[in-house]
Amino acid sequence: MYLRLVFCLLLLTGLPVQGRMLSGHTETPLLYMQTREPAAIWSRVGDKVIPVGTLAGGQLIAVVPTVADYYEFTFGFGNGFIDKAHLKPVLATRRVEDSLGDLHNPPTNQNLLTFQDVTIYSGPANDSDPLGTLAANLRYPIIGKLKDRLNQTWYQIRIGGRLGWVSSLDAELDNGIAILTYHHILRDEENTRFRHTSTTTSVVAFSNQMTWLREQGYSTLTMYQLEGYLRNRLNVPAKSVVVTFDDGLKSVSRYGCPILRENGIHATAFIVSSRIKRHPQQWNPVSLQFMSLGELAECRDVLDLQSHTHFLHRVNADHRPVLLSRSYHNILFDFERSRRALEQFTPRVWYLSYPFGGYNANAVHAASAAGFHMAVTTVRGKVKPGDNLLLLKRLYILRTDSLDVMARLISNRS
């Protein structure tokens, strides 16, 4: 029922209402409104519009007028929505007192995470008036931090043009999102060749891990959504993770895609485009087989196809990635060819996985020149705003790792 509108920045200054630019196109007048009563607020988080908290009665916010039965206001890196019936107008001549700091301060590269409903206070103190609440499972941008006289840390945020404070006892600092890496999936009884390779996992282990993500309430982000998070352009849940596959092996379509589908999980497959088969190969678990055109098409409901290069997924006689010995122009040509080959599956081939995790200055510069927005490595770690988007870290969950190990690796406290 909610429209997907352009993001805008609403600032509550206490000055008479004036027209503001909405995404640089038309003058959009802002209204000062006051909540008549405690009111639920909604926003787009990831790919869903969900309840994201409440505003207490008597609170002033700046809203964008709409023809619908709700108003818009700033919420994090997007828009919030509130039913018009909960609001009443405030005279434009009324000045709003705000002693909490400069309202023009931009967000930092840090977010807070909520794992329960938390109170937003009007000041950095538990005895200050509550402005409202933030719902559980949110990432929300921080404007600033301070410590009170008891050495307790408070996070400053902006919502609907208002500045508010959240206690560090109620929320955690965002330590980043895990990008999980998989390659090959086999049943234990047919895995006679790859049992001891770290890049092969069992069907049972992969199924258990994806079921655990679903049962624990994790949202699996696309690379496009991850980019929105890393560029501070998109609200995403606190419990978020990215699932990726490298190479484009046939075992992913045979075993991985049905498991993803059963659990409602979306993943990204980085494809070696020169190895896409015209016709499906007969299944042979003792060899590395690659997906066909038809198999890739059948998995598009759960797999977003991105680049793992065209011809550069090879090693030389010294078992080093050949990419590291190629010229800038050779790498650029390969990257561009890979993008063209994969555009039959997706119009947004914007993401790259370096072969074997190998990269150098030529590869990074070529990735940018070829039009890739982000690239992933095999360097171990999580990703968060401020990271180099062409050198993103990832995590491996091995077939021998227990679910407790997985939970610890992807948790915010790791």
C-alpha positions as CSV (number, residue, x, y, z in Angstrom):
1,M,0.0,0.0,0.0
2,Y,3.0,2.3,0.5
3,L,4.5,4.0,-2.5
4,R,8.3,3.8,-3.1
5,L,9.3,7.4,-3.1
6,V,12.5,9.2,-3.6
7,F,14.7,9.7,-0.5
8,C,14.9,13.2,0.9
9,L,16.4,15.0,3.9
10,L,14.0,16.6,6.3
11,L,15.4,19.1,8.8
12,L,13.4,20.4,11.7
13,T,14.8,23.9,12.4
14,G,12.0,25.7,14.0
15,L,11.9,28.3,11.2
16,P,8.9,29.1,9.1
17,V,8.0,26.3,6.7
18,Q,9.6,26.8,3.3
19,G,9.8,24.8,0.1
20,R,12.6,22.1,0.0
21,M,14.1,20.2,-2.9
22,L,13.0,16.6,-3.2
23,S,15.9,14.7,-4.9
24,G,16.8,17.9,-6.8
25,H,13.7,18.0,-8.9
26,T,10.7,20.0,-7.6
27,E,10.1,22.3,-4.6
28,T,8.4,20.2,-1.9
29,P,7.1,22.2,1.1
30,L,7.7,20.6,4.5
31,L,5.1,20.6,7.2
32,Y,5.6,20.7,10.9
33,M,3.2,18.2,12.5
34,Q,2.6,17.0,16.0
35,T,1.5,13.5,17.1
36,R,-1.9,13.5,18.7
37,E,-1.1,10.2,20.5
38,P,1.5,7.4,20.4
39,A,1.8,6.5,16.7
40,A,3.2,3.5,14.9
41,I,5.8,4.4,12.2
42,W,6.7,2.3,9.1
43,S,9.7,2.2,6.8
44,R,11.3,0.2,4.0
45,V,14.0,-2.0,5.5
46,G,15.8,-4.2,3.0
47,D,13.0,-5.2,0.5
48,K,10.1,-4.9,2.9
49,V,8.0,-2.1,4.4
50,I,7.6,-3.0,8.1
51,P,6.8,-1.4,11.4
52,V,10.0,0.2,12.7
53,G,8.9,1.9,16.0
54,T,6.6,4.5,17.5
55,L,6.5,8.2,18.1
56,A,5.3,9.3,21.5
57,G,2.3,11.6,21.7
58,G,2.9,15.4,21.5
59,Q,6.1,15.0,19.4
60,L,7.0,17.4,16.6
61,I,8.3,16.1,13.3
62,A,8.9,17.5,9.8
63,V,6.9,15.6,7.1
64,V,6.5,15.7,3.3
65,P,2.8,16.1,2.3
66,T,1.4,13.4,0.1
67,V,-2.0,12.7,-1.5
68,A,-2.1,9.3,0.3
69,D,-3.5,8.7,3.8
70,Y,0.0,8.9,5.3
71,Y,2.9,11.4,5.6
72,E,6.5,10.8,4.8
73,F,9.5,11.7,7.0
74,T,13.2,10.9,7.2
75,F,14.0,7.5,8.8
76,G,17.6,6.5,8.7
77,F,18.8,6.4,5.1
78,G,15.2,6.2,3.7
79,N,11.7,7.4,4.3
80,G,9.3,6.7,7.2
81,F,5.6,6.6,6.9
82,I,3.0,7.7,9.5
83,D,-0.8,7.7,9.3
84,K,-2.2,11.2,8.9
85,A,-4.9,10.5,11.5
86,H,-2.1,10.5,14.2
87,L,-0.9,14.0,13.4
88,K,-2.1,17.5,13.7
89,P,-0.6,20.7,12.1
90,V,1.7,23.1,14.0
91,L,1.7,26.8,13.2
92,A,4.6,27.8,11.0
93,T,5.5,30.6,13.3
94,R,6.2,28.3,16.2
95,R,9.8,27.8,16.9
96,V,11.0,24.4,18.0
97,E,13.6,24.4,20.7
98,D,16.4,21.9,20.2
99,S,19.4,22.1,22.3
100,L,20.9,18.8,21.3
101,G,23.4,20.0,18.7
102,D,23.7,21.0,15.1
103,L,20.9,19.5,13.0
104,H,23.0,19.8,9.9
105,N,25.6,17.3,11.1
106,P,25.7,14.4,8.6
107,P,25.6,10.8,9.7
108,T,28.9,9.1,10.6
109,N,29.9,5.8,9.0
110,Q,28.6,4.1,12.1
111,N,25.2,2.5,12.8
112,L,23.6,1.2,16.0
113,L,21.9,-2.2,16.0
114,T,18.7,-2.9,17.9
115,F,17.9,-6.5,19.0
116,Q,14.9,-5.4,21.1
117,D,12.6,-2.4,21.1
118,V,14.6,0.5,22.4
119,T,13.6,3.9,23.8
120,I,14.7,7.1,22.0
121,Y,15.2,9.9,24.5
122,S,15.1,13.7,24.0
123,G,18.4,14.0,25.9
124,P,21.4,11.8,26.8
125,A,19.9,10.8,30.1
126,N,17.4,8.1,31.3
127,D,15.3,10.7,33.0
128,S,14.8,12.8,29.8
129,D,11.5,12.7,28.0
130,P,11.0,9.7,25.6
131,L,10.5,10.7,21.9
132,G,9.5,7.2,20.9
133,T,10.9,3.8,20.2
134,L,13.0,2.0,17.6
135,A,11.8,-1.6,16.9
136,A,14.0,-4.6,17.1
137,N,16.2,-5.8,14.2
138,L,17.2,-2.4,12.8
139,R,20.4,-0.8,11.7
140,Y,20.2,3.0,12.3
141,P,22.7,5.7,11.4
142,I,24.5,7.5,14.3
143,I,25.1,11.2,14.2
144,G,27.4,11.3,17.2
145,K,28.3,9.8,20.6
146,L,29.0,11.1,24.0
147,K,29.5,9.8,27.6
148,D,27.4,11.0,30.5
149,R,28.6,11.7,34.0
150,L,28.3,8.0,34.8
151,N,30.5,7.2,31.9
152,Q,27.6,5.7,30.0
153,T,27.8,6.1,26.2
154,W,24.8,7.6,24.3
155,Y,24.3,7.5,20.5
156,Q,22.8,10.5,18.8
157,I,20.4,9.8,16.0
158,R,18.0,11.9,13.7
159,I,14.4,10.8,13.0
160,G,11.8,12.9,11.2
161,G,14.2,15.9,11.6
162,R,14.4,15.4,15.3
163,L,17.5,14.7,17.2
164,G,17.3,11.9,19.8
165,W,19.4,9.7,22.0
166,V,19.7,5.9,22.4
167,S,21.6,4.3,25.3
168,S,24.5,2.0,24.5
169,L,22.9,-0.3,27.1
170,D,20.0,-0.8,24.7
171,A,21.8,-1.1,21.4
172,E,25.1,-2.2,19.9
173,L,27.6,-0.6,17.5
174,D,27.5,-2.1,14.1
175,N,30.5,-4.4,13.5
176,G,29.6,-5.1,9.9
177,I,27.8,-7.8,7.7
178,A,29.2,-11.2,6.9
179,I,29.5,-12.2,3.2
180,L,29.5,-16.0,3.3
181,T,31.4,-17.9,0.6
182,Y,30.6,-21.3,-0.8
183,H,31.8,-23.2,-3.9
184,H,31.0,-26.9,-4.3
185,I,28.2,-28.9,-2.6
186,L,28.1,-32.8,-2.6
187,R,26.4,-35.6,-0.7
188,D,28.7,-37.3,1.7
189,E,28.3,-40.7,0.0
190,E,29.3,-39.4,-3.4
191,N,32.1,-37.1,-2.3
192,T,35.1,-39.3,-2.9
193,R,37.4,-36.7,-4.5
194,F,36.8,-33.4,-2.7
195,R,36.2,-34.5,0.9
196,H,39.3,-32.8,2.2
197,T,39.0,-29.5,0.2
198,S,38.0,-26.5,2.2
199,T,35.8,-25.2,-0.7
200,T,33.5,-28.3,-0.7
201,T,30.6,-28.6,1.8
202,S,28.1,-31.3,2.3
203,V,24.5,-31.1,1.3
204,V,23.5,-31.8,4.9
205,A,25.8,-29.1,6.3
206,F,24.6,-26.5,3.8
207,S,21.0,-27.4,4.4
208,N,21.4,-27.1,8.1
209,Q,23.2,-23.7,7.8
210,M,20.5,-22.2,5.5
211,T,17.7,-23.6,7.8
212,W,19.5,-22.0,10.7
213,L,19.6,-18.6,9.0
214,R,15.9,-18.8,8.3
215,E,15.0,-19.9,11.8
216,Q,17.1,-17.2,13.4
217,G,15.4,-14.5,11.3
218,Y,18.3,-13.5,9.1
219,S,17.7,-11.5,6.0
220,T,19.9,-12.5,3.1
221,L,20.8,-9.4,1.1
222,T,21.6,-9.1,-2.5
223,M,24.8,-7.5,-3.5
224,Y,22.7,-4.5,-4.7
225,Q,21.2,-4.2,-1.2
226,L,24.7,-4.7,0.4
227,E,25.9,-1.8,-1.8
228,G,23.1,0.4,-0.5
229,Y,24.2,-0.4,3.1
230,L,27.9,0.2,2.4
231,R,27.1,3.5,0.7
232,N,24.8,4.7,3.4
233,R,21.8,4.7,1.1
234,L,19.6,1.9,2.4
235,N,18.1,0.7,5.6
236,V,18.8,-3.0,6.2
237,P,18.0,-5.3,9.2
238,A,20.3,-5.8,12.1
239,K,20.3,-9.5,11.3
240,S,21.6,-9.5,7.8
241,V,24.0,-11.7,5.9
242,V,25.0,-12.2,2.2
243,V,25.3,-15.7,0.7
244,T,27.7,-16.1,-2.2
245,F,28.9,-19.0,-4.5
246,D,32.1,-18.8,-6.6
247,D,32.7,-20.5,-10.0
248,G,29.1,-21.5,-11.1
249,L,29.4,-25.2,-10.5
250,K,26.7,-27.6,-11.5
251,S,26.3,-28.8,-7.9
252,V,24.9,-25.4,-6.9
253,S,21.9,-25.8,-9.3
254,R,21.6,-29.5,-8.4
255,Y,21.7,-29.2,-4.6
256,G,22.1,-25.5,-3.6
257,C,19.2,-23.9,-5.4
258,P,16.5,-26.2,-4.0
259,I,17.8,-25.7,-0.5
260,L,17.8,-21.9,-1.0
261,R,14.3,-22.1,-2.4
262,E,13.0,-24.2,0.5
263,N,14.3,-21.6,3.0
264,G,13.4,-18.4,1.1
265,I,17.0,-17.4,0.8
266,H,18.5,-15.3,-2.0
267,A,22.2,-15.8,-2.9
268,T,24.7,-14.4,-5.4
269,A,26.6,-16.7,-7.8
270,F,29.9,-15.4,-9.2
271,I,30.1,-17.1,-12.6
272,V,33.1,-17.8,-14.8
273,S,31.3,-16.8,-18.0
274,S,33.6,-18.7,-20.4
275,R,32.6,-22.0,-18.6
276,I,28.9,-21.7,-19.0
277,K,27.7,-24.8,-20.9
278,R,25.3,-24.7,-23.8
279,H,23.6,-27.9,-22.7
280,P,23.5,-29.6,-19.2
281,Q,26.2,-32.1,-18.5
282,Q,25.3,-35.6,-17.2
283,W,26.0,-35.5,-13.4
284,N,29.4,-36.7,-12.4
285,P,30.4,-36.0,-8.7
286,V,34.0,-36.8,-9.2
287,S,34.6,-33.9,-11.6
288,L,34.1,-30.2,-11.5
289,Q,31.2,-29.5,-13.8
290,F,29.7,-26.1,-14.6
291,M,26.1,-24.9,-14.9
292,S,24.5,-24.7,-18.3
293,L,22.5,-21.8,-19.8
294,G,19.2,-23.6,-18.8
295,E,20.4,-24.4,-15.3
296,L,21.4,-20.8,-14.7
297,A,18.1,-19.6,-16.0
298,E,16.2,-22.0,-13.7
299,C,18.0,-20.7,-10.6
300,R,17.4,-17.0,-11.3
301,D,14.6,-16.9,-8.7
302,V,17.2,-17.6,-5.9
303,L,20.5,-16.7,-7.6
304,D,21.7,-13.3,-8.8
305,L,24.5,-13.9,-11.4
306,Q,27.6,-11.8,-11.2
307,S,31.1,-11.9,-12.6
308,H,34.0,-14.2,-11.7
309,T,35.8,-13.1,-14.9
310,H,35.7,-14.7,-18.3
311,F,39.0,-16.4,-19.1
312,L,41.1,-15.4,-16.0
313,H,40.0,-18.0,-13.6
314,R,43.2,-20.0,-14.0
315,V,46.5,-20.5,-12.3
316,N,50.0,-20.6,-13.9
317,A,52.7,-23.2,-13.6
318,D,53.6,-21.8,-10.1
319,H,49.9,-22.2,-9.0
320,R,49.5,-18.4,-8.8
321,P,46.4,-16.7,-10.3
322,V,47.1,-15.7,-13.9
323,L,45.3,-12.5,-13.3
324,L,48.4,-11.3,-11.3
325,S,50.6,-11.5,-14.4
326,R,48.3,-9.9,-16.9
327,S,48.4,-6.3,-18.1
328,Y,45.9,-3.8,-17.1
329,H,44.3,-3.7,-20.6
330,N,44.2,-7.5,-20.7
331,I,42.4,-7.6,-17.4
332,L,40.0,-4.8,-18.4
333,F,39.1,-6.6,-21.7
334,D,38.3,-9.8,-19.7
335,F,36.2,-8.0,-17.2
336,E,34.2,-6.2,-19.8
337,R,33.7,-9.4,-21.8
338,S,32.4,-11.2,-18.7
339,R,29.9,-8.4,-18.0
340,R,28.6,-8.6,-21.6
341,A,28.2,-12.4,-21.4
342,L,26.2,-12.3,-18.1
343,E,23.9,-9.4,-19.2
344,Q,21.6,-12.1,-20.7
345,F,20.7,-13.1,-17.2
346,T,20.7,-9.7,-15.3
347,P,20.8,-6.1,-16.5
348,R,23.0,-5.2,-13.4
349,V,26.3,-7.0,-13.7
350,W,27.9,-4.7,-11.2
351,Y,29.8,-7.0,-8.9
352,L,33.0,-9.1,-9.2
353,S,34.8,-11.8,-7.4
354,Y,38.5,-11.9,-8.0
355,P,39.6,-15.4,-9.1
356,F,41.1,-17.3,-6.2
357,G,40.9,-14.1,-4.2
358,G,44.0,-12.8,-6.1
359,Y,44.2,-9.1,-7.0
360,N,46.7,-6.3,-7.5
361,A,46.6,-2.6,-8.5
362,N,45.9,-3.5,-12.1
363,A,43.0,-5.7,-11.2
364,V,41.4,-3.1,-8.9
365,H,41.8,-0.3,-11.4
366,A,40.4,-2.5,-14.2
367,A,37.4,-3.5,-12.0
368,S,36.5,0.2,-11.6
369,A,37.1,1.0,-15.2
370,A,35.0,-2.0,-16.4
371,G,32.0,-0.6,-14.4
372,F,32.0,-2.9,-11.4
373,H,30.6,-1.2,-8.3
374,M,32.1,-3.6,-5.8
375,A,34.4,-6.6,-5.8
376,V,35.0,-9.3,-3.2
377,T,38.2,-11.0,-2.1
378,T,39.0,-14.1,0.1
379,V,40.4,-11.9,2.8
380,R,38.7,-12.9,6.0
381,G,36.4,-10.5,7.8
382,K,33.1,-8.6,7.6
383,V,32.2,-5.5,5.7
384,K,30.8,-2.1,6.8
385,P,30.5,1.5,5.6
386,G,33.8,3.1,5.0
387,D,35.4,-0.1,3.5
388,N,37.1,-0.1,0.1
389,L,34.2,-1.4,-2.1
390,L,36.6,-3.0,-4.5
391,L,38.4,-5.0,-1.8
392,L,35.5,-6.5,0.3
393,K,36.2,-9.3,2.8
394,R,34.3,-12.5,3.1
395,L,33.9,-15.5,5.5
396,Y,34.0,-19.2,4.9
397,I,31.7,-21.6,6.8
398,L,33.4,-25.0,6.5
399,R,31.6,-28.3,6.3
400,T,33.1,-29.3,9.6
401,D,32.0,-26.1,11.4
402,S,29.1,-26.5,13.8
403,L,26.1,-24.2,13.9
404,D,27.5,-22.7,17.1
405,V,30.7,-21.7,15.1
406,M,28.6,-20.2,12.4
407,A,26.5,-18.3,14.8
408,R,29.7,-16.9,16.4
409,L,31.3,-15.9,13.1
410,I,28.3,-14.0,11.8
411,S,27.1,-12.5,15.1
412,N,27.7,-8.7,15.6
413,R,30.0,-9.4,18.5
414,S,32.6,-11.4,16.6
